[in-house]
Amino acid sequence: MDRGYQSFGGGDMDDSPPHDVMVHLVPETSRLRWNHIEDLDSFFTRVYYYHQKHGFFCIIMQEFFELIQFIFVVGFATFLIECVDYQILFKNKLVNSTTPNAKVTLDDALIGSGPCVSGFGVMMWGTLFIALLFWIIRLVFVAYNTVLNWEIRAFYRTALSICDGELDNLTWYDVQKKLRDVQREQQMCIHKQDLTELDIYHRILRFKNYMIAMTNKNLLPLKFNVPIVGDIVFLTHGMKYNLELLLFWGPWAPFENSWHLREDYKKVSKRKELAEALRKRIVFVAFINLILSPVIFLWQILYSFFNYAEVVKREPGTLGMRRWSLYGRLYLRHFNELEHEINARLSRAYRPAAKYMSIFNAPVLTIVAQNLGFVAGSLLAVLSLLAIYDEDVLTVEHVLLLISASGAIVAICRAFIPDEQLVWCPERLLTSVLAHVHYFPDQWRGQAHTSHTRDEFALLFQYKALYLIEELLSPFVTPIILFFHLRHKSLEIVDFYRNFTVEVIGVGDVCSFAQMDVRKHGNPAWQPSAYDMDILASDQPTNNNNTYTQAENGKTELSLVHFTHTNPEWQPPSNSGAFITNLKERAAREAAVLPTVLEENPFYASLNSISSLGNEYSNAITSIMRENNLGGSNMQMMYESAPLTTETHNVLPGILPPTSHDQSSFRGYLNKHEGPMQRSMSRGIVTGTQHQSGTFQGNFPSYNNSTISFANSFAQYPNPTARHANSDMNAALEFNTIDMSLDALYMHEIHHVEMKRRNLQSASVLSRPQTYYQNPSLPTSTFRGTGPVINQFLSPQPQVHGILPHTHLQHESPQVSSTSTSSGDSSSVRQNEKTSLLSTKYTNYFDPLA
C-alpha cells in the first residue's frame, strides 16, 4: 500500500483556499491584477532580480547587447576564417607581380563577399545554422522576458510604490517588507493571509536549496581523484546547466512545475522505476552533449579569446589571480541565502584568502621563475632600447612578437616570486577567511600552515587560469561525468527527493534542509550539550536525527543564525528559536567569567579571533567590552592595552559623531547589502551579554522577541551622541558584518570544545555510568536559573513514525522515523515517506571536501 504525505501540524490550516469571500477595497483598479498569482516562484524571482539588476532599462539593455555580442562573435569569427587571404596578408603571395615591394593593404587581403560565401563548406554552414537557431531561440526568450519585466516594472511602480531610480537606494530587506505588505492587502498567495520572510526565500531559492543540500551531502559527483594530479573538483557553468536541466526544470525533471514535486517521487514503491527512468534521461542528455561538444567547444574558444585576450594583453598577471570556484560557492553557501548575500560574504573574504594562498610558494617554482624572468627581462630590455633608438626595428619580422611575449613572461614569473618583506601568519589569515565564509573542515584547525590544507582550500579558491581551462574542456568532460558518474547516482537522487522533501502550505514542496530545523537536520556536535548544563547525563534526550539526516559542517545551525541576521523580524519555530536563545545564554555565562582567560572559553576565543579581521573589528570589540565592563575588573588591563582609535568612531553605535546624511545620500551599494539597515533590528547570539553587564533593563529577551544583536545591542548604552547613530548608515553596514562574523567564529569555537569533550567523555563513559556533566571552566553558580530554557531546548518533540508494509521493509530498507517540523508560522508542513535504503550506497563524510 503506497502512501503519500504525512501531515505535520496540519490542524491549523487547510490546503484549500478559505471559503469566506474576501472583498478587497482597492482605490486603484490596476492594483487588482496582483491578486492570486499562480506562479509565485517565478514572480518573486523576477522581483528579486529586477531589484538586483537596477530596473527595467538596465535589464533590457543587457539582454539586447548580449544578442548583439553573439552576432558579433559568430560573424567576426566567420569573417576571420573564410574571408581573409592570409597568404597575401603575410606576404607569402604577391598581389601585383610588377611591383613586388608594394605595401599590402587590407583590401588586398580581404576576399569579396560573393567568393567568400561561395567558399563555405558543409561544416561552416552547419555551424552557422546551429548558431542561428540558438540566436532565434534566445531572441524569443528575450522578447518574452521583456514582457514579463514590464509587468514587474508596473508592480514596482503601482503596488510597491518604487520607481527604478530608487532601487539602488533600497536594500532587498526594504523591498521584501513592502512585498509582504502587498500580500496582506491583495493576497498574491491565496493559501495564506501573510507570507513570512522564509516563505519568500523558499520560493526564490527552491532549487538552489536542493543543490546546496546535495552538495553538502556529497550526493552529486563533483570531486574526483585523478592519478598523478590528485583530488580535483569539476563544476563548470555547462555542468551546472545540465544538472539543473536534469534535476529541476527540464521537461522530464522530477518537478512537475516550479513548486511541486511529482507524486511518484514521494512513494517508496516507485523508487526503482523512477531511478531507471532518470538513468535513461541522464544517458540521453550525455549523448546530446557529446554530439554538440565540437560546436560548444568552438564557441567557448571564441568567446574566451574575445573576452580575455585584451585583459591578458593589458595585465598578463590576470590569469594568475584567484576566484571562488563554482563548487566553492555551493559548499560555502548557506541554506536560504540569496545571491547578493553570498557575493557580499565572499567579497569580504577575498583579500585574506588571496593573502593566505600567497604564503605557499614552491621553492623550485620560485627559482625557475626568477631565472626565466631574468632571461625574458633581459631580452625585453635590449629590444626596447633598440626600438627607442630606431623605430624601424619594430618592422623586423617577429620583433614585436618577441617584445610582447617577453613582457608577458616577465609578468607571469613575477606572480610566482614571493615578496621577501611580507610575513603572514597562516592561522590568523585562515581565521579571517572563516569569519566571512563561515565554513571550513575540522581538520583545517591548527593545520593552516600545511600544504594539505592549502590544496583543499584551493579547490574552493582556484586560479582564473584553471577556471578558464575547465570551461574550455567542459564540453568534452561534462558528458563523461554524466554517463560514468551521475548515471550511477540515480537511485540515491530519487531517495533524496523523497526523504528530504516537505510540503509547506502556501509555498509548495521544498527541501527539508531549507527549513533549518536543528532538531531534525542539526548536528549535535554544533549545539550546546549537556556538558554545559547543570543536569544529569541520563536526562539528556536522544536526538531524532542520524548521520544521514544531519547536515554536514554545521550547515543547519550556521544557516539558521545567518538567516536571523538578514531577517531579524522573522519568527523562528520553537526548536530553532530555543537553539538561538540557548546560544545567547551560553555567551552571557561565558562573558560573565571572562576574567578566567586561562580556562577554555569559546566566547573569549571568538573575541580574540575577531581581531584578525582588522582594526575596525578589534576596536569594535574592545569598545563593547570597555563600555559594558565585560569580564569585570580583571579584564581592564586588556582593555587598556588596546585603546580605541579614530576608526572606532566610524563603526560603533553610541559613540558616532553627528552627521546630517540620511539613507538617500547613499547610492549604488545598498541594493547589494545584506539584511536591514537598522542596527537595532539585528540579533546575534551574544545579545545576552548585555544582561550580565547590567545595560539591559528587564528580563532576558527570548528568541521570539524583536531582540537586538551582539554589538548592536549596546546602542542602548547611554551616550550623548547616540541620537545620531541611526543616521549613520555606513556604521550599520559595518556593524552588522562584525556581528555575523563573531557569531560564526563563536559557533566554531563551541563546536571545537564540544568535539574535545566528546572525545574525552567517550574514553571514560563506561567507568562513569551516571554523573553530573558541567563545564569545568565555569562555576556552578553561573548556571542557576537557566533550567527552563535548557529543558525547552533539549525536550523531545512529537514524532510521526511511518510504518510501511512488510513487503517494502523486506526488500527495500528499514524505516526511518520522521520528525515534525515547523515552517516558522502556523502553516502546515507535510513530509514524504522516508527510508534509509540499504540499496543506496551512502557514506557520511563529516567533511564534504574529504
Secondary structure, 3 states (H helix, E strand, C coil): CCCCCEEECCCCCCCCCCCCCCCCCCCCHHHHHHCCCCCHHHHHHHHHHHHHCCCHHHHHHHHHHHHHHHHHHHHHHHHHHHCECHHHHCCCCCCCCCCCCCCCCHHHHECCHHHHHHCCCHHHHHHHHHHHHHHHHHHHHHHHHHHHHHHHHHHHHHCCCCCHHHHHHCCHHHHHHHHHHHHHHHCCCCCCCCCCHHHHHHHHCHHHHHHHHHHHCCCCCCEEEECCCEEEECCCHHHHHHHHHHHHHCCCCCEEECCEECHHHHCHHHHHHHHHHHHHHHHHHHHHHHHHHHHHHHHHHHHHHHHHHHHHHHCHHHHHCEEECHHHHHHCCCCCCCHHHHHHHHHHHHHHHHHHHHHCCCHHHHHHHHHHHHHHHHHHHHHHHHHHHCHHHHHCCCHHHHHHHHHHHHHHHHHCCCCCCCCCCHHHHHHHHHHHHCCCCHHHCCCCCCHHHHHHHHHHEEEHHHHHHHHHHHHHHHHHHHHHCHHHHHHHHHHHHHHCEEEECCCEEEEHHHHCCHHHHCCHHHCCCHHHCCEEHHHCCCCCCCCCCCCHHHHHHHHHHHHHHHCCCCCCCHHHHHHHHHHHHHHHHHHHCCCCCCCCCHHHHHHHHHHHHCHHHHHHHHHHHHHHCCCCHHHHHHHHCCCCCHHHHHCCCCCCCCCCCCHHHCCCCHHHCCCCCCHHHCCCCCCCHHHHHCCCCCCCCCCCCCCCCCCHHHHHCCCCCHHHHHHCHHHHHHHHHHHHHHHHHHHHHHHHHHHHHHHHHHHHCCCCCCCEECCCCCCHHHHCCCHHHHHHHHCCCCEECCCCCHHHHHHCCCECCEECCCCCCCCCEEECCCECCCCCCCCCCCCCCC
